[in-house]
């Protein structure tokens, strides 16, 4: 019970890591990579994983320039699944 409580707060929970082949792309390039999930201290159900492809753009507003994060595309990567204690899964 204590481990479930900690995992719900993010302590000892599963970790999700997006590993890209190239971190910089130009228009027309293909984005490649994988998502690796590593189980935590208890078995957990993962309902879904959302991946956002973002860029940083220089914008001008009121004669001032600033950088702004922009979402280019959103992906839902999977159906729900269970990840075991210390288990690994890749997409």
Secondary structure, DSSP 8 states (H G I E B T S, - for coil): -HHHHHHHTTSS--EEEEEES-S---TT----EEEEEE--SS-EEE---EEEEEEEEEEEETTEEEEEEEEEEEEE----EEE-TT-EEE-
